[in-house]
Amino acid sequence: MACHCTACQRRSGSPFGVAAYYPMSALTISGESRTWTRTGDSGGAFTTHFCPTCGSSVYWTTEKHADAAGVAVGAIADPHFPAPIRSVWEETRHDWVEIPTALQHFPRGRS
């Protein structure tokens, strides 16, 4: 999923963030992380886990979907990882950004 919300723009330092979402039960999380929690537009907590050494965002969890985690595709570091099929928060998308592989487009979050 490509997210164009201003929070993801700030978190990633780019015009959008890209994540792959997985059930928590399918993930093995190891190593140390630091967290930063903000309030999402839904009013619930959005917690980003980042590397304490380099500061890169690695994954995030939300209060709304506590059984899943978004993993930063850049942290997966696989140039053959599939392209995003969903594009959200397009109302704050930079005009020059297009996600040609997106099959679903949402002006805001996808609920």
Biopython code that builds the backbone (N, CA, C, O; Angstrom):
import numpy as np
from Bio.PDB.StructureBuilder import StructureBuilder

atoms = [
    (1, "MET", "N", (0.838, -1.166, 0.000)),
    (1, "MET", "CA", (0.000, 0.000, 0.000)),
    (1, "MET", "C", (0.893, 1.243, 0.000)),
    (1, "MET", "O", (1.867, 1.322, 0.750)),
    (2, "ALA", "N", (0.555, 2.189, -0.833)),
    (2, "ALA", "CA", (1.228, 3.483, -0.845)),
    (2, "ALA", "C", (0.339, 4.463, -0.100)),
    (2, "ALA", "O", (-0.845, 4.592, -0.414)),
    (3, "CYS", "N", (0.895, 5.150, 0.878)),
    (3, "CYS", "CA", (0.134, 6.120, 1.662)),
    (3, "CYS", "C", (0.722, 7.509, 1.466)),
    (3, "CYS", "O", (1.918, 7.735, 1.651)),
    (4, "HIS", "N", (-0.158, 8.437, 1.084)),
    (4, "HIS", "CA", (0.258, 9.809, 0.799)),
    (4, "HIS", "C", (-0.107, 10.778, 1.918)),
    (4, "HIS", "O", (-0.015, 11.990, 1.726)),
    (5, "CYS", "N", (-0.522, 10.272, 3.088)),
    (5, "CYS", "CA", (-0.900, 11.183, 4.180)),
    (5, "CYS", "C", (0.333, 11.974, 4.627)),
    (5, "CYS", "O", (1.470, 11.533, 4.456)),
    (6, "THR", "N", (0.085, 13.129, 5.193)),
    (6, "THR", "CA", (1.216, 13.973, 5.599)),
    (6, "THR", "C", (2.029, 13.333, 6.723)),
    (6, "THR", "O", (3.223, 13.605, 6.840)),
    (7, "ALA", "N", (1.412, 12.493, 7.547)),
    (7, "ALA", "CA", (2.172, 11.803, 8.604)),
    (7, "ALA", "C", (3.159, 10.814, 7.988)),
    (7, "ALA", "O", (4.297, 10.722, 8.448)),
    (8, "CYS", "N", (2.751, 10.077, 6.963)),
    (8, "CYS", "CA", (3.674, 9.150, 6.294)),
    (8, "CYS", "C", (4.746, 9.916, 5.518)),
    (8, "CYS", "O", (5.889, 9.470, 5.421)),
    (9, "GLN", "N", (4.373, 11.062, 4.973)),
    (9, "GLN", "CA", (5.379, 11.875, 4.288)),
    (9, "GLN", "C", (6.468, 12.297, 5.276)),
    (9, "GLN", "O", (7.657, 12.241, 4.962)),
    (10, "ARG", "N", (6.055, 12.715, 6.463)),
    (10, "ARG", "CA", (7.034, 13.123, 7.479)),
    (10, "ARG", "C", (7.826, 11.917, 8.001)),
    (10, "ARG", "O", (9.042, 11.997, 8.174)),
    (11, "ARG", "N", (7.124, 10.794, 8.254)),
    (11, "ARG", "CA", (7.772, 9.604, 8.796)),
    (11, "ARG", "C", (8.825, 9.060, 7.839)),
    (11, "ARG", "O", (9.905, 8.648, 8.260)),
    (12, "SER", "N", (8.499, 9.063, 6.543)),
    (12, "SER", "CA", (9.407, 8.467, 5.565)),
    (12, "SER", "C", (10.417, 9.463, 4.995)),
    (12, "SER", "O", (11.439, 9.062, 4.438)),
    (13, "GLY", "N", (10.138, 10.738, 5.131)),
    (13, "GLY", "CA", (11.011, 11.749, 4.526)),
    (13, "GLY", "C", (10.880, 11.781, 3.013)),
    (13, "GLY", "O", (11.777, 12.258, 2.318)),
    (14, "SER", "N", (9.766, 11.275, 2.502)),
    (14, "SER", "CA", (9.520, 11.248, 1.062)),
    (14, "SER", "C", (8.060, 11.631, 0.809)),
    (14, "SER", "O", (7.319, 11.853, 1.767)),
    (15, "PRO", "N", (7.626, 11.715, -0.452)),
    (15, "PRO", "CA", (6.252, 12.135, -0.714)),
    (15, "PRO", "C", (5.199, 11.089, -0.365)),
    (15, "PRO", "O", (4.006, 11.390, -0.407)),
    (16, "PHE", "N", (5.606, 9.873, -0.024)),
    (16, "PHE", "CA", (4.665, 8.843, 0.396)),
    (16, "PHE", "C", (5.420, 7.723, 1.098)),
    (16, "PHE", "O", (6.640, 7.613, 0.976)),
    (17, "GLY", "N", (4.694, 6.902, 1.824)),
    (17, "GLY", "CA", (5.268, 5.727, 2.452)),
    (17, "GLY", "C", (4.684, 4.486, 1.799)),
    (17, "GLY", "O", (3.550, 4.506, 1.321)),
    (18, "VAL", "N", (5.455, 3.409, 1.778)),
    (18, "VAL", "CA", (4.978, 2.155, 1.202)),
    (18, "VAL", "C", (5.115, 1.065, 2.254)),
    (18, "VAL", "O", (6.171, 0.890, 2.863)),
    (19, "ALA", "N", (4.014, 0.329, 2.452)),
    (19, "ALA", "CA", (3.992, -0.717, 3.472)),
    (19, "ALA", "C", (3.353, -1.984, 2.932)),
    (19, "ALA", "O", (2.519, -1.957, 2.028)),
    (20, "ALA", "N", (3.772, -3.085, 3.517)),
    (20, "ALA", "CA", (3.119, -4.378, 3.310)),
    (20, "ALA", "C", (2.532, -4.750, 4.663)),
    (20, "ALA", "O", (3.225, -4.688, 5.678)),
    (21, "TYR", "N", (1.269, -5.132, 4.685)),
    (21, "TYR", "CA", (0.599, -5.450, 5.947)),
    (21, "TYR", "C", (0.496, -6.958, 6.129)),
    (21, "TYR", "O", (0.173, -7.701, 5.203)),
    (22, "TYR", "N", (0.784, -7.385, 7.368)),
    (22, "TYR", "CA", (0.773, -8.796, 7.714)),
    (22, "TYR", "C", (0.068, -8.988, 9.046)),
    (22, "TYR", "O", (0.090, -8.098, 9.896)),
    (23, "PRO", "N", (-0.563, -10.154, 9.237)),
    (23, "PRO", "CA", (-1.098, -10.464, 10.571)),
    (23, "PRO", "C", (0.072, -10.586, 11.552)),
    (23, "PRO", "O", (1.122, -11.122, 11.199)),
    (24, "MET", "N", (-0.101, -10.098, 12.762)),
    (24, "MET", "CA", (0.965, -10.194, 13.766)),
    (24, "MET", "C", (1.408, -11.644, 13.953)),
    (24, "MET", "O", (2.585, -11.907, 14.196)),
    (25, "SER", "N", (0.459, -12.592, 13.839)),
    (25, "SER", "CA", (0.783, -14.003, 14.028)),
    (25, "SER", "C", (1.730, -14.541, 12.953)),
    (25, "SER", "O", (2.355, -15.582, 13.153)),
    (26, "ALA", "N", (1.845, -13.849, 11.820)),
    (26, "ALA", "CA", (2.724, -14.285, 10.739)),
    (26, "ALA", "C", (4.118, -13.669, 10.827)),
    (26, "ALA", "O", (4.998, -14.017, 10.039)),
    (27, "LEU", "N", (4.325, -12.764, 11.772)),
    (27, "LEU", "CA", (5.602, -12.051, 11.884)),
    (27, "LEU", "C", (6.444, -12.573, 13.041)),
    (27, "LEU", "O", (5.933, -12.982, 14.083)),
    (28, "THR", "N", (7.735, -12.543, 12.819)),
    (28, "THR", "CA", (8.691, -12.771, 13.899)),
    (28, "THR", "C", (9.482, -11.482, 14.019)),
    (28, "THR", "O", (10.216, -11.103, 13.107)),
    (29, "ILE", "N", (9.330, -10.823, 15.136)),
    (29, "ILE", "CA", (10.006, -9.540, 15.346)),
    (29, "ILE", "C", (11.146, -9.774, 16.322)),
    (29, "ILE", "O", (10.937, -10.276, 17.426)),
    (30, "SER", "N", (12.350, -9.407, 15.909)),
    (30, "SER", "CA", (13.513, -9.592, 16.779)),
    (30, "SER", "C", (14.349, -8.325, 16.761)),
    (30, "SER", "O", (14.210, -7.484, 15.874)),
    (31, "GLY", "N", (15.195, -8.205, 17.726)),
    (31, "GLY", "CA", (16.046, -7.034, 17.810)),
    (31, "GLY", "C", (15.367, -5.907, 18.560)),
    (31, "GLY", "O", (14.174, -5.952, 18.858)),
    (32, "GLU", "N", (16.146, -4.923, 18.846)),
    (32, "GLU", "CA", (15.668, -3.783, 19.625)),
    (32, "GLU", "C", (14.986, -2.765, 18.710)),
    (32, "GLU", "O", (15.381, -2.584, 17.558)),
    (33, "SER", "N", (13.970, -2.114, 19.236)),
    (33, "SER", "CA", (13.348, -1.011, 18.513)),
    (33, "SER", "C", (12.969, 0.072, 19.510)),
    (33, "SER", "O", (12.833, -0.181, 20.707)),
    (34, "ARG", "N", (12.807, 1.245, 19.007)),
    (34, "ARG", "CA", (12.272, 2.365, 19.757)),
    (34, "ARG", "C", (10.911, 2.673, 19.156)),
    (34, "ARG", "O", (10.644, 2.313, 18.009)),
    (35, "THR", "N", (10.056, 3.328, 19.910)),
    (35, "THR", "CA", (8.718, 3.621, 19.401)),
    (35, "THR", "C", (8.393, 5.101, 19.510)),
    (35, "THR", "O", (8.937, 5.833, 20.336)),
    (36, "TRP", "N", (7.502, 5.494, 18.658)),
    (36, "TRP", "CA", (6.904, 6.826, 18.706)),
    (36, "TRP", "C", (5.430, 6.636, 18.378)),
    (36, "TRP", "O", (5.087, 6.027, 17.365)),
    (37, "THR", "N", (4.563, 7.158, 19.235)),
    (37, "THR", "CA", (3.125, 7.000, 19.061)),
    (37, "THR", "C", (2.477, 8.354, 18.806)),
    (37, "THR", "O", (2.755, 9.341, 19.487)),
    (38, "ARG", "N", (1.610, 8.367, 17.809)),
    (38, "ARG", "CA", (0.831, 9.564, 17.496)),
    (38, "ARG", "C", (-0.632, 9.157, 17.439)),
    (38, "ARG", "O", (-0.949, 7.969, 17.383)),
    (39, "THR", "N", (-1.504, 10.121, 17.455)),
    (39, "THR", "CA", (-2.925, 9.854, 17.314)),
    (39, "THR", "C", (-3.275, 9.899, 15.837)),
    (39, "THR", "O", (-3.013, 10.893, 15.160)),
    (40, "GLY", "N", (-3.870, 8.820, 15.337)),
    (40, "GLY", "CA", (-4.282, 8.754, 13.943)),
    (40, "GLY", "C", (-5.572, 9.521, 13.723)),
    (40, "GLY", "O", (-6.215, 9.956, 14.678)),
    (41, "ASP", "N", (-5.942, 9.684, 12.480)),
    (41, "ASP", "CA", (-7.173, 10.408, 12.153)),
    (41, "ASP", "C", (-8.414, 9.729, 12.724)),
    (41, "ASP", "O", (-9.438, 10.378, 12.935)),
    (42, "SER", "N", (-8.321, 8.419, 12.973)),
    (42, "SER", "CA", (-9.457, 7.697, 13.563)),
    (42, "SER", "C", (-9.573, 7.961, 15.063)),
    (42, "SER", "O", (-10.560, 7.578, 15.690)),
    (43, "GLY", "N", (-8.560, 8.618, 15.636)),
    (43, "GLY", "CA", (-8.541, 8.893, 17.066)),
    (43, "GLY", "C", (-7.765, 7.861, 17.865)),
    (43, "GLY", "O", (-7.521, 8.050, 19.057)),
    (44, "GLY", "N", (-7.376, 6.768, 17.214)),
    (44, "GLY", "CA", (-6.624, 5.711, 17.884)),
    (44, "GLY", "C", (-5.123, 5.907, 17.777)),
    (44, "GLY", "O", (-4.644, 6.741, 17.009)),
    (45, "ALA", "N", (-4.395, 5.131, 18.552)),
    (45, "ALA", "CA", (-2.931, 5.211, 18.564)),
    (45, "ALA", "C", (-2.340, 4.575, 17.305)),
    (45, "ALA", "O", (-2.809, 3.536, 16.841)),
    (46, "PHE", "N", (-1.314, 5.208, 16.767)),
    (46, "PHE", "CA", (-0.530, 4.717, 15.633)),
    (46, "PHE", "C", (0.904, 4.721, 16.128)),
    (46, "PHE", "O", (1.478, 5.786, 16.354)),
    (47, "THR", "N", (1.490, 3.540, 16.301)),
    (47, "THR", "CA", (2.828, 3.428, 16.887)),
    (47, "THR", "C", (3.831, 2.953, 15.847)),
    (47, "THR", "O", (3.673, 1.882, 15.261)),
    (48, "THR", "N", (4.858, 3.753, 15.623)),
    (48, "THR", "CA", (5.934, 3.408, 14.706)),
    (48, "THR", "C", (7.096, 2.840, 15.506)),
    (48, "THR", "O", (7.513, 3.414, 16.512)),
    (49, "HIS", "N", (7.611, 1.710, 15.050)),
    (49, "HIS", "CA", (8.788, 1.080, 15.648)),
    (49, "HIS", "C", (9.953, 1.354, 14.702)),
    (49, "HIS", "O", (9.872, 1.068, 13.507)),
    (50, "PHE", "N", (11.021, 1.903, 15.238)),
    (50, "PHE", "CA", (12.145, 2.257, 14.387)),
    (50, "PHE", "C", (13.450, 1.754, 14.975)),
    (50, "PHE", "O", (13.550, 1.490, 16.173)),
    (51, "CYS", "N", (14.446, 1.627, 14.111)),
    (51, "CYS", "CA", (15.765, 1.139, 14.508)),
    (51, "CYS", "C", (16.438, 2.176, 15.403)),
    (51, "CYS", "O", (16.549, 3.340, 15.016)),
    (52, "PRO", "N", (16.895, 1.771, 16.608)),
    (52, "PRO", "CA", (17.534, 2.736, 17.496)),
    (52, "PRO", "C", (18.928, 3.157, 17.027)),
    (52, "PRO", "O", (19.474, 4.142, 17.523)),
    (53, "THR", "N", (19.502, 2.426, 16.081)),
    (53, "THR", "CA", (20.833, 2.760, 15.580)),
    (53, "THR", "C", (20.772, 3.764, 14.434)),
    (53, "THR", "O", (21.461, 4.784, 14.458)),
    (54, "CYS", "N", (19.937, 3.471, 13.417)),
    (54, "CYS", "CA", (19.913, 4.348, 12.241)),
    (54, "CYS", "C", (18.663, 5.214, 12.151)),
    (54, "CYS", "O", (18.633, 6.165, 11.371)),
    (55, "GLY", "N", (17.628, 4.905, 12.933)),
    (55, "GLY", "CA", (16.410, 5.703, 12.940)),
    (55, "GLY", "C", (15.397, 5.339, 11.871)),
    (55, "GLY", "O", (14.345, 5.971, 11.790)),
    (56, "SER", "N", (15.681, 4.343, 11.055)),
    (56, "SER", "CA", (14.740, 3.954, 9.998)),
    (56, "SER", "C", (13.464, 3.361, 10.575)),
    (56, "SER", "O", (13.509, 2.583, 11.528)),
    (57, "SER", "N", (12.328, 3.730, 9.997)),
    (57, "SER", "CA", (11.056, 3.094, 10.349)),
    (57, "SER", "C", (11.123, 1.654, 9.873)),
    (57, "SER", "O", (11.523, 1.390, 8.739)),
    (58, "VAL", "N", (10.731, 0.716, 10.739)),
    (58, "VAL", "CA", (10.744, -0.693, 10.365)),
    (58, "VAL", "C", (9.326, -1.231, 10.236)),
    (58, "VAL", "O", (8.991, -1.874, 9.241)),
    (59, "TYR", "N", (8.490, -0.968, 11.243)),
    (59, "TYR", "CA", (7.098, -1.411, 11.168)),
    (59, "TYR", "C", (6.249, -0.532, 12.067)),
    (59, "TYR", "O", (6.766, 0.241, 12.873)),
    (60, "TRP", "N", (4.915, -0.664, 11.915)),
    (60, "TRP", "CA", (4.003, 0.118, 12.733)),
    (60, "TRP", "C", (2.759, -0.692, 13.030)),
    (60, "TRP", "O", (2.394, -1.619, 12.307)),
    (61, "THR", "N", (2.132, -0.310, 14.108)),
    (61, "THR", "CA", (0.893, -0.947, 14.540)),
    (61, "THR", "C", (-0.125, 0.145, 14.839)),
    (61, "THR", "O", (0.226, 1.288, 15.134)),
    (62, "THR", "N", (-1.399, -0.238, 14.753)),
    (62, "THR", "CA", (-2.449, 0.711, 15.062)),
    (62, "THR", "C", (-3.405, 0.107, 16.071)),
    (62, "THR", "O", (-3.604, -1.107, 16.120)),
    (63, "GLU", "N", (-3.979, 0.963, 16.858)),
    (63, "GLU", "CA", (-4.971, 0.532, 17.835)),
    (63, "GLU", "C", (-6.200, -0.046, 17.119)),
    (63, "GLU", "O", (-6.820, -0.994, 17.601)),
    (64, "LYS", "N", (-6.542, 0.533, 15.969)),
    (64, "LYS", "CA", (-7.723, 0.119, 15.218)),
    (64, "LYS", "C", (-7.587, -1.307, 14.662)),
    (64, "LYS", "O", (-8.563, -2.057, 14.629)),
    (65, "HIS", "N", (-6.378, -1.676, 14.227)),
    (65, "HIS", "CA", (-6.114, -3.004, 13.672)),
    (65, "HIS", "C", (-4.965, -3.642, 14.449)),
    (65, "HIS", "O", (-3.887, -3.866, 13.899)),
    (66, "ALA", "N", (-5.197, -3.930, 15.720)),
    (66, "ALA", "CA", (-4.141, -4.406, 16.618)),
    (66, "ALA", "C", (-3.597, -5.780, 16.234)),
    (66, "ALA", "O", (-2.529, -6.169, 16.708)),
    (67, "ASP", "N", (-4.303, -6.513, 15.395)),
    (67, "ASP", "CA", (-3.862, -7.855, 15.014)),
    (67, "ASP", "C", (-2.972, -7.863, 13.774)),
    (67, "ASP", "O", (-2.645, -8.935, 13.264)),
    (68, "ALA", "N", (-2.573, -6.688, 13.279)),
    (68, "ALA", "CA", (-1.746, -6.592, 12.076)),
    (68, "ALA", "C", (-0.645, -5.563, 12.269)),
    (68, "ALA", "O", (-0.703, -4.726, 13.170)),
    (69, "ALA", "N", (0.359, -5.643, 11.404)),
    (69, "ALA", "CA", (1.443, -4.664, 11.418)),
    (69, "ALA", "C", (1.782, -4.293, 9.983)),
    (69, "ALA", "O", (1.769, -5.137, 9.087)),
    (70, "GLY", "N", (2.083, -3.023, 9.783)),
    (70, "GLY", "CA", (2.580, -2.553, 8.495)),
    (70, "GLY", "C", (4.091, -2.588, 8.532)),
    (70, "GLY", "O", (4.700, -2.032, 9.446)),
    (71, "VAL", "N", (4.704, -3.227, 7.560)),
    (71, "VAL", "CA", (6.161, -3.322, 7.489)),
    (71, "VAL", "C", (6.627, -2.415, 6.360)),
    (71, "VAL", "O", (6.123, -2.502, 5.241)),
    (72, "ALA", "N", (7.588, -1.543, 6.653)),
    (72, "ALA", "CA", (8.120, -0.640, 5.636)),
    (72, "ALA", "C", (8.780, -1.466, 4.536)),
    (72, "ALA", "O", (9.698, -2.242, 4.805)),
    (73, "VAL", "N", (8.318, -1.302, 3.307)),
    (73, "VAL", "CA", (8.860, -2.088, 2.200)),
    (73, "VAL", "C", (10.356, -1.833, 2.037)),
    (73, "VAL", "O", (11.099, -2.738, 1.657)),
    (74, "GLY", "N", (10.801, -0.621, 2.316)),
    (74, "GLY", "CA", (12.232, -0.338, 2.252)),
    (74, "GLY", "C", (13.036, -1.165, 3.242)),
    (74, "GLY", "O", (14.194, -1.487, 2.975)),
    (75, "ALA", "N", (12.448, -1.515, 4.376)),
    (75, "ALA", "CA", (13.134, -2.349, 5.368)),
    (75, "ALA", "C", (13.240, -3.793, 4.897)),
    (75, "ALA", "O", (14.115, -4.529, 5.353)),
    (76, "ILE", "N", (12.364, -4.205, 3.996)),
    (76, "ILE", "CA", (12.427, -5.560, 3.443)),
    (76, "ILE", "C", (13.623, -5.683, 2.502)),
    (76, "ILE", "O", (14.211, -6.756, 2.373)),
    (77, "ALA", "N", (13.976, -4.586, 1.851)),
    (77, "ALA", "CA", (15.180, -4.498, 1.013)),
    (77, "ALA", "C", (15.237, -5.563, -0.075)),
    (77, "ALA", "O", (16.266, -6.210, -0.275)),
    (78, "ASP", "N", (14.122, -5.735, -0.771)),
    (78, "ASP", "CA", (14.062, -6.672, -1.891)),
    (78, "ASP", "C", (13.601, -5.906, -3.123)),
    (78, "ASP", "O", (12.434, -5.521, -3.199)),
    (79, "PRO", "N", (14.486, -5.674, -4.092)),
    (79, "PRO", "CA", (14.092, -4.897, -5.264)),
    (79, "PRO", "C", (13.021, -5.569, -6.115)),
    (79, "PRO", "O", (12.464, -4.942, -7.015)),
    (80, "HIS", "N", (12.729, -6.835, -5.839)),
    (80, "HIS", "CA", (11.712, -7.558, -6.590)),
    (80, "HIS", "C", (10.398, -7.676, -5.818)),
    (80, "HIS", "O", (9.481, -8.382, -6.239)),
    (81, "PHE", "N", (10.318, -6.975, -4.680)),
    (81, "PHE", "CA", (9.088, -7.004, -3.890)),
    (81, "PHE", "C", (7.954, -6.435, -4.738)),
    (81, "PHE", "O", (8.169, -5.463, -5.461)),
    (82, "PRO", "N", (6.757, -7.010, -4.673)),
    (82, "PRO", "CA", (5.647, -6.522, -5.506)),
    (82, "PRO", "C", (5.315, -5.047, -5.254)),
    (82, "PRO", "O", (5.426, -4.547, -4.134)),
    (83, "ALA", "N", (4.910, -4.382, -6.313)),
    (83, "ALA", "CA", (4.523, -2.968, -6.243)),
    (83, "ALA", "C", (3.185, -2.830, -5.516)),
    (83, "ALA", "O", (2.409, -3.785, -5.469)),
    (84, "PRO", "N", (2.908, -1.659, -4.950)),
    (84, "PRO", "CA", (1.650, -1.457, -4.237)),
    (84, "PRO", "C", (0.433, -1.579, -5.160)),
    (84, "PRO", "O", (0.466, -1.165, -6.319)),
    (85, "ILE", "N", (-0.643, -2.160, -4.613)),
    (85, "ILE", "CA", (-1.893, -2.274, -5.377)),
    (85, "ILE", "C", (-2.978, -1.350, -4.816)),
    (85, "ILE", "O", (-4.081, -1.275, -5.358)),
    (86, "ARG", "N", (-2.655, -0.649, -3.728)),
    (86, "ARG", "CA", (-3.614, 0.259, -3.101)),
    (86, "ARG", "C", (-2.901, 1.585, -2.841)),
    (86, "ARG", "O", (-1.750, 1.611, -2.405)),
    (87, "SER", "N", (-3.603, 2.683, -3.114)),
    (87, "SER", "CA", (-3.066, 4.024, -2.882)),
    (87, "SER", "C", (-4.075, 4.789, -2.030)),
    (87, "SER", "O", (-5.221, 4.981, -2.436)),
    (88, "VAL", "N", (-3.643, 5.223, -0.849)),
    (88, "VAL", "CA", (-4.545, 5.893, 0.091)),
    (88, "VAL", "C", (-4.078, 7.311, 0.391)),
    (88, "VAL", "O", (-2.927, 7.676, 0.152)),
    (89, "TRP", "N", (-5.005, 8.090, 0.917)),
    (89, "TRP", "CA", (-4.784, 9.505, 1.248)),
    (89, "TRP", "C", (-4.329, 10.294, 0.019)),
    (89, "TRP", "O", (-3.426, 11.127, 0.093)),
    (90, "GLU", "N", (-4.970, 10.014, -1.096)),
    (90, "GLU", "CA", (-4.602, 10.707, -2.329)),
    (90, "GLU", "C", (-4.962, 12.184, -2.317)),
    (90, "GLU", "O", (-4.479, 12.938, -3.162)),
    (91, "GLU", "N", (-5.802, 12.616, -1.377)),
    (91, "GLU", "CA", (-6.114, 14.041, -1.302)),
    (91, "GLU", "C", (-4.888, 14.860, -0.902)),
    (91, "GLU", "O", (-4.864, 16.071, -1.125)),
    (92, "THR", "N", (-3.877, 14.231, -0.319)),
    (92, "THR", "CA", (-2.626, 14.934, 0.012)),
    (92, "THR", "C", (-1.443, 14.383, -0.790)),
    (92, "THR", "O", (-0.285, 14.587, -0.425)),
    (93, "ARG", "N", (-1.750, 13.684, -1.884)),
    (93, "ARG", "CA", (-0.713, 13.154, -2.783)),
    (93, "ARG", "C", (-0.065, 14.312, -3.546)),
    (93, "ARG", "O", (-0.756, 15.223, -4.002)),
    (94, "HIS", "N", (1.236, 14.274, -3.680)),
    (94, "HIS", "CA", (1.930, 15.266, -4.496)),
    (94, "HIS", "C", (1.462, 15.098, -5.943)),
    (94, "HIS", "O", (1.338, 13.976, -6.434)),
    (95, "ASP", "N", (1.207, 16.204, -6.611)),
    (95, "ASP", "CA", (0.651, 16.165, -7.967)),
    (95, "ASP", "C", (1.495, 15.350, -8.939)),
    (95, "ASP", "O", (0.954, 14.755, -9.871)),
    (96, "TRP", "N", (2.793, 15.314, -8.740)),
    (96, "TRP", "CA", (3.673, 14.635, -9.691)),
    (96, "TRP", "C", (3.882, 13.157, -9.376)),
    (96, "TRP", "O", (4.608, 12.472, -10.096)),
    (97, "VAL", "N", (3.255, 12.655, -8.308)),
    (97, "VAL", "CA", (3.395, 11.247, -7.928)),
    (97, "VAL", "C", (2.231, 10.441, -8.494)),
    (97, "VAL", "O", (1.069, 10.820, -8.348)),
    (98, "GLU", "N", (2.553, 9.340, -9.132)),
    (98, "GLU", "CA", (1.545, 8.400, -9.603)),
    (98, "GLU", "C", (1.982, 6.999, -9.192)),
    (98, "GLU", "O", (3.171, 6.680, -9.225)),
    (99, "ILE", "N", (1.030, 6.172, -8.809)),
    (99, "ILE", "CA", (1.295, 4.779, -8.466)),
    (99, "ILE", "C", (0.574, 3.958, -9.543)),
    (99, "ILE", "O", (-0.580, 3.576, -9.352)),
    (100, "PRO", "N", (1.236, 3.685, -10.661)),
    (100, "PRO", "CA", (0.557, 3.047, -11.789)),
    (100, "PRO", "C", (0.078, 1.618, -11.507)),
    (100, "PRO", "O", (-0.796, 1.116, -12.214)),
    (101, "THR", "N", (0.626, 0.966, -10.500)),
    (101, "THR", "CA", (0.225, -0.406, -10.182)),
    (101, "THR", "C", (-0.985, -0.469, -9.259)),
    (101, "THR", "O", (-1.538, -1.546, -9.036)),
    (102, "ALA", "N", (-1.403, 0.679, -8.720)),
    (102, "ALA", "CA", (-2.525, 0.686, -7.775)),
    (102, "ALA", "C", (-3.842, 0.372, -8.481)),
    (102, "ALA", "O", (-4.215, 1.023, -9.457)),
    (103, "LEU", "N", (-4.527, -0.630, -7.971)),
    (103, "LEU", "CA", (-5.840, -1.012, -8.485)),
    (103, "LEU", "C", (-6.950, -0.330, -7.702)),
    (103, "LEU", "O", (-8.073, -0.197, -8.190)),
    (104, "GLN", "N", (-6.632, 0.105, -6.473)),
    (104, "GLN", "CA", (-7.604, 0.781, -5.617)),
    (104, "GLN", "C", (-7.043, 2.143, -5.225)),
    (104, "GLN", "O", (-5.868, 2.267, -4.877)),
    (105, "HIS", "N", (-7.891, 3.157, -5.285)),
    (105, "HIS", "CA", (-7.511, 4.533, -4.955)),
    (105, "HIS", "C", (-8.518, 5.092, -3.962)),
    (105, "HIS", "O", (-9.728, 4.954, -4.146)),
    (106, "PHE", "N", (-8.009, 5.725, -2.906)),
    (106, "PHE", "CA", (-8.875, 6.280, -1.861)),
    (106, "PHE", "C", (-8.440, 7.720, -1.576)),
    (106, "PHE", "O", (-7.250, 7.976, -1.389)),
    (107, "PRO", "N", (-9.396, 8.671, -1.541)),
    (107, "PRO", "CA", (-9.040, 10.047, -1.209)),
    (107, "PRO", "C", (-8.484, 10.181, 0.195)),
    (107, "PRO", "O", (-7.625, 11.025, 0.453)),
    (108, "ARG", "N", (-8.978, 9.340, 1.112)),
    (108, "ARG", "CA", (-8.500, 9.311, 2.504)),
    (108, "ARG", "C", (-8.083, 7.882, 2.804)),
    (108, "ARG", "O", (-7.718, 7.126, 1.904)),
    (109, "GLY", "N", (-8.143, 7.518, 4.091)),
    (109, "GLY", "CA", (-7.803, 6.137, 4.455)),
    (109, "GLY", "C", (-8.810, 5.149, 3.889)),
    (109, "GLY", "O", (-9.868, 5.540, 3.397)),
    (110, "ARG", "N", (-8.479, 3.895, 3.959)),
    (110, "ARG", "CA", (-9.352, 2.875, 3.369)),
    (110, "ARG", "C", (-10.306, 2.283, 4.381)),
    (110, "ARG", "O", (-11.021, 1.339, 4.047)),
    (111, "SER", "N", (-10.356, 2.788, 5.603)),
    (111, "SER", "CA", (-11.236, 2.358, 6.692)),
    (111, "SER", "C", (-10.719, 1.189, 7.436)),
    (111, "SER", "O", (-11.361, 0.724, 8.378)),
]
sb = StructureBuilder()
sb.init_structure("model")
sb.init_model(0)
sb.init_chain("A")
sb.init_seg("    ")
for serial, (resi, resn, name, xyz) in enumerate(atoms, 1):
    if name == "N":
        sb.init_residue(resn, " ", resi, " ")
    sb.init_atom(name, np.array(xyz, "f"), 0.0, 1.0, " ", f" {name:<3s}", serial, name[0])
structure = sb.get_structure()
